[in-house]
């Protein structure tokens, strides 16, 4: 393993010792400084997951979420420098995480939350104008050659659970009731 790989592995595994060859300019103990850095990295990754999965945090509570996310961080380091890519596999992790088994819909709610992140960051696409649709419908030959392309933000989630209703129940939706318009 290279020095970089040793360093990265030690950042995510509190059982690993401080990598060899580290030193501090001011003479401080490299192991204690590395422990602080390790803690900051792990906390940042857990916070990134919490930001991407706020309903999961609400469903299981902050303490349980942080413990579960910590296990995930340990076994699934970032593979991209883009933090919005981190946690793409979190729903699959939750599905196999035994302490979460008592909440059978949790993984599917996480899938929905992940799809919302994907949709948010999807490429923009120009929709068809009404005139383009009317012209295609008016020409039977053109209509038979027409192909439809879905918007890049569109994904399909199939679940045995009412995940959209569960997700919606955890939003701070305001209504116009009681407001003098």
TASUL-V610238 format. One record per backbone hydrogen bond with DSSP energy under -0.5 kcal/mol. NH is the residue of the N-H (numbers start at 1). CO is the residue of the C=O. E is the energy in kcal/mol with one decimal. If there is no record, write none. Layout:
((NH;CO;E) (NH;CO;E))
//
This chain:
((6;2;-2.7) (7;3;-2.3) (8;4;-2.7) (9;5;-2.6) (10;6;-2.3) (11;7;-1.6) (12;8;-1.1) (13;9;-0.8) (14;12;-0.5) (16;13;-1.8) (22;19;-0.9) (27;24;-1.3) (33;29;-1.9) (34;30;-2.7) (35;31;-2.1) (36;32;-1.5) (37;33;-2.1) (38;34;-3.2) (39;35;-2.4) (40;36;-2.3) (41;37;-2.4) (42;38;-2.7) (43;39;-2.6) (44;40;-2.2) (45;41;-2.2) (46;42;-2.4) (47;43;-2.6) (48;44;-2.1) (49;45;-2.0) (50;46;-2.4) (51;47;-2.4) (52;48;-1.7) (53;49;-1.9) (57;53;-1.8) (58;54;-1.9) (59;55;-2.7) (60;56;-2.2) (61;57;-2.1) (65;61;-2.6) (66;62;-2.8) (67;63;-2.0) (68;64;-2.8) (69;65;-3.5) (70;66;-2.0) (71;67;-1.6) (72;68;-2.0) (73;69;-3.0) (74;70;-2.0) (75;71;-1.5) (76;72;-1.6) (83;81;-0.7) (85;82;-1.7) (86;82;-0.5) (86;83;-1.0) (88;85;-1.3) (90;87;-1.9) (93;89;-2.0) (94;90;-2.8) (95;91;-2.3) (96;92;-1.2) (96;93;-0.6) (97;93;-0.5) (97;94;-1.3) (98;96;-1.0) (100;97;-2.2) (101;98;-2.0) (103;100;-2.1) (106;103;-1.9) (109;105;-2.2) (110;106;-2.2) (111;107;-2.1) (112;108;-2.1) (113;109;-2.4) (114;110;-2.5) (115;111;-2.4) (116;112;-1.8) (117;113;-1.6) (118;114;-2.5) (119;115;-2.7) (120;116;-2.3) (121;117;-1.8) (122;118;-0.6) (122;119;-0.9) (127;125;-0.6) (133;129;-1.9) (134;130;-2.7) (135;131;-2.4) (136;132;-2.0) (137;133;-2.4) (138;134;-1.7) (139;135;-0.8) (139;136;-0.6) (140;138;-0.7) (143;139;-2.7) (144;140;-1.7) (145;141;-0.7) (145;142;-0.7) (146;143;-1.0) (154;151;-2.2) (159;157;-0.5) (163;161;-2.0) (166;162;-2.4) (167;163;-2.9) (168;164;-3.0) (169;165;-2.1) (170;167;-1.6) (171;168;-1.7) (173;171;-1.6) (179;176;-2.1) (180;178;-0.5) (181;179;-1.0))
//
